[in-house]
Amino acid sequence: VQLQASGGGLVQAGGSLRLSCAASGIIFSIYTMGWFRQAPGKQRELVAAITSGGSTNYAQSVKGRFTISRDNAKNTVYLQLNSLKPEDTAVYYCNARRTITTATIADYWGQGTLVTVSS
């Protein structure tokens, strides 16, 4: 299984970026896909997730600014980041998750892509 994240970079406050995560080795369409982030000295946190059915949820801190979407034909999940703030600076990780049984969860992580927002 591979999750290849890309699209990070340096951007000024107020700017935009689009992250992509291409998946291989899984049946992409049946997985819940998520974006997490980890800032220096902080715990990893959920930013946004999208289920196999297309339902989405967002961290309160990014609602209205970030949008998660998926293209099952391309096995790719996206995160559009708008109105970026310096506090959005973090390494962003792609995650693929599926509950197989009540005791078994398939859980995969990408390598992360760095987003740096300058003030």
Secondary structure, DSSP 8 states (H G I E B T S, - for coil): -EEEEE--EEEETT--EEEEEEEESS-GGGSEEEEEEE-TTS--EEEEEE-TT--EEE-GGGTTTEEEEEETTTTEEEEEE-S--GGG-EEEEEEEEEEEETTEEEEEE---EEEEEE-
